[in-house]
């Protein structure tokens, strides 16, 4: 330590590797369209895989990636076992979490395309709640890798109007919102379609009689949309 550092406090960093976990569903015939589905705050990859299987058309490969910020949740029953949830982002150096998210998606795509499982030209990204804005960050900074991106009950990036890293994307966009969503009410999402069209040519925005959740009518519309855009 130099004399100028004595008696002072500094923040330093070091690099450490972590394991990221995902579940993979594959159909019989390959290569196929790929749907990468990301859960919301406090959920996990198994929950999101169940949702993705319910909304993806037949013949899709599905990846359900698990968030890398782990936390404990209250047990469902008093005195029951502790449960764990996962998230994608915190307020502490959020740029680090964004970088991990982006790199994980790129590596999954590269790996599955390289294995002959996924069709490079038909990759779709879906996010619910917290992962929605992160996925939009990815889609508009990696503008040539996705066929489509789907956001459900989530938001736009906080720097959508100011960040110069975002560019027009070739990906089609489908955004679904609930009229009773307590986190993203109609007043908050009313201009999302207009703002998304600033950087995407194909944007569909739909509202449903739903709270902060995925309802059957959403699943039906996502399945139809994916089938159309995968052709």
C-alpha positions in Angstrom: 0.0 0.0 0.0 1.4 3.4 -0.9 1.6 6.2 1.6 -1.3 8.1 -0.2 -3.6 5.1 0.4 -3.0 4.8 4.1 -6.0 5.6 6.2 -8.4 5.8 3.2 -11.1 3.5 1.9 -11.4 2.4 -1.7 -13.8 0.3 -3.7 -12.0 -2.4 -5.8 -13.2 -5.2 -8.0 -12.2 -8.7 -8.9 -13.5 -11.1 -11.5 -15.1 -14.3 -10.4 -16.9 -16.9 -12.5 -20.5 -18.1 -11.7 -22.6 -21.0 -13.0 -25.8 -20.1 -14.7 -28.5 -22.7 -14.9 -31.2 -23.3 -17.6 -33.7 -26.0 -18.5 -33.9 -27.2 -22.1 -36.8 -28.7 -24.0 -36.2 -30.2 -27.4 -38.6 -31.6 -30.0 -37.8 -34.6 -32.1 -36.8 -33.0 -35.4 -33.9 -30.5 -35.5 -33.0 -27.7 -36.1 -36.1 -25.8 -35.0 -37.2 -22.4 -33.8 -35.9 -21.5 -30.4 -37.8 -19.7 -27.6 -35.7 -18.4 -24.7 -38.0 -17.6 -21.8 -37.0 -15.6 -18.7 -39.0 -15.6 -15.5 -39.9 -12.6 -13.3 -38.5 -11.6 -9.9 -38.7 -14.3 -7.2 -39.5 -17.1 -9.6 -37.3 -19.9 -11.1 -36.5 -21.7 -14.3 -38.9 -24.6 -13.6 -41.9 -22.3 -13.2 -41.0 -20.4 -16.4 -40.5 -23.7 -18.3 -44.1 -24.7 -17.4 -45.3 -21.4 -18.8 -43.2 -21.6 -21.9 -44.4 -25.1 -22.7 -48.0 -23.8 -22.4 -47.5 -20.9 -24.9 -45.0 -22.2 -27.4 -46.2 -23.9 -30.6 -45.4 -27.5 -31.2 -41.9 -28.0 -32.7 -40.2 -25.2 -30.8 -37.1 -25.8 -28.7 -37.4 -24.0 -25.4 -34.8 -22.6 -22.9 -35.7 -21.4 -19.5 -32.8 -19.5 -18.0 -32.7 -18.9 -14.3 -31.8 -15.5 -12.8 -28.4 -15.2 -11.1 -29.5 -13.2 -8.0 -30.6 -15.7 -5.5 -32.6 -14.8 -2.4 -34.7 -16.5 0.3 -38.5 -16.3 0.3 -41.0 -16.8 3.1 -42.3 -20.3 3.4 -45.7 -21.0 2.0 -46.8 -22.5 5.3 -45.9 -21.2 8.8 -42.9 -23.2 10.0 -42.4 -24.7 6.5 -39.1 -25.0 4.7 -37.4 -21.9 3.4 -37.9 -21.3 -0.3 -35.6 -19.6 -2.8 -36.3 -17.2 -5.6 -34.2 -15.7 -8.3 -33.9 -12.2 -9.9 -32.0 -10.5 -12.6 -31.1 -7.0 -11.4 -30.4 -4.9 -8.4 -29.7 -1.2 -7.9 -26.0 -2.0 -7.0 -23.9 -1.6 -10.2 -26.8 -2.7 -12.4 -24.6 -2.5 -15.5 -22.8 -5.7 -14.2 -26.1 -7.6 -14.2 -27.0 -6.3 -17.6 -23.7 -7.5 -19.0 -24.1 -11.0 -17.4 -27.7 -11.2 -18.9 -26.5 -10.3 -22.4 -23.5 -12.6 -22.4 -25.6 -15.5 -21.1 -28.1 -15.1 -23.9 -25.4 -14.8 -26.6 -23.7 -17.9 -25.3 -26.9 -20.0 -25.2 -27.7 -19.0 -28.8 -24.2 -19.8 -30.0 -24.2 -23.1 -28.2 -27.5 -24.4 -29.4 -27.0 -23.2 -32.9 -23.6 -24.8 -33.0 -25.1 -28.1 -31.8 -27.6 -28.1 -34.7 -30.5 -27.7 -32.3 -31.7 -24.2 -33.0 -32.2 -22.4 -36.3 -30.1 -19.2 -36.2 -32.7 -17.3 -38.1 -35.6 -18.2 -35.8 -34.7 -17.2 -32.3 -37.3 -15.6 -30.0 -36.8 -14.0 -26.6 -39.6 -13.8 -24.0 -39.6 -12.0 -20.6 -42.1 -11.7 -17.8 -42.1 -8.7 -15.4 -38.5 -7.9 -14.3 -36.8 -9.6 -17.2 -38.9 -7.7 -19.8 -36.9 -4.5 -19.8 -33.6 -6.5 -19.7 -34.7 -8.4 -22.8 -35.5 -5.1 -24.6 -32.1 -3.9 -23.7 -30.6 -7.0 -25.3 -32.9 -6.8 -28.4 -32.0 -3.2 -29.2 -28.3 -3.6 -28.6 -28.0 -6.9 -30.5 -30.3 -5.9 -33.3 -29.5 -8.7 -35.7 -29.8 -11.9 -33.7 -33.5 -12.2 -32.8 -36.6 -12.9 -35.0 -38.9 -11.7 -32.3 -39.1 -10.4 -28.7 -42.1 -10.7 -26.3 -42.7 -8.7 -23.2 -45.4 -9.7 -20.7 -46.4 -7.4 -17.8 -43.1 -5.6 -17.8 -41.5 -2.3 -18.6 -39.1 -0.5 -21.0 -35.5 0.2 -20.0 -35.2 3.2 -17.8 -32.8 4.8 -20.3 -34.9 4.1 -23.3 -35.1 7.7 -24.4 -31.5 8.7 -23.6 -29.2 5.7 -24.2 -27.3 6.0 -27.5 -26.4 2.2 -27.5 -29.9 1.2 -28.7 -30.4 0.8 -32.4 -33.2 -0.3 -34.7 -33.8 -4.0 -34.6 -35.1 -6.4 -37.2 -37.0 -8.3 -34.5 -40.7 -8.1 -34.3 -42.1 -7.0 -30.9 -45.2 -8.3 -29.0 -46.0 -6.6 -25.7 -48.8 -7.8 -23.5 -50.2 -5.8 -20.6 -52.9 -6.4 -17.9 -55.5 -3.7 -17.2 -55.4 -4.6 -13.5 -51.6 -4.9 -13.2 -50.6 -3.2 -10.0 -46.9 -2.8 -11.1 -47.5 -1.8 -14.8 -51.0 -0.2 -14.9 -52.5 1.2 -18.1 -51.4 4.7 -17.2 -47.8 3.6 -17.2 -47.8 1.5 -20.4 -50.2 3.6 -22.5 -47.4 4.9 -24.8 -45.3 1.8 -25.0 -46.3 0.9 -28.5 -45.4 4.3 -29.8 -42.1 4.3 -28.0 -41.2 0.8 -29.2 -42.0 1.8 -32.8 -39.1 4.3 -32.6 -36.7 1.4 -33.1 -38.9 -1.6 -34.3 -40.9 -1.8 -37.5 -43.2 -4.5 -36.3 -44.8 -3.8 -33.0 -48.0 -5.3 -31.5 -49.4 -4.1 -28.2 -52.3 -5.9 -26.5 -54.2 -5.4 -23.2 -56.0 -8.1 -21.2 -58.3 -8.3 -18.3 -55.5 -9.5 -16.1 -53.4 -8.5 -13.1 -49.6 -9.1 -12.9 -49.9 -12.6 -14.4 -50.0 -14.7 -17.5 -53.6 -15.6 -18.4 -54.9 -18.1 -20.9 -55.8 -15.5 -23.5 -52.2 -14.3 -23.4 -50.9 -17.8 -24.0 -53.2 -18.2 -27.0 -52.0 -15.0 -28.6 -48.4 -15.6 -27.9 -48.7 -19.1 -29.5 -50.3 -17.7 -32.6 -47.8 -14.9 -32.9 -44.9 -17.2 -32.5 -46.3 -19.5 -35.1 -46.8 -16.7 -37.6 -43.3 -15.2 -37.1 -41.5 -18.5 -37.2 -42.7 -19.4 -40.7 
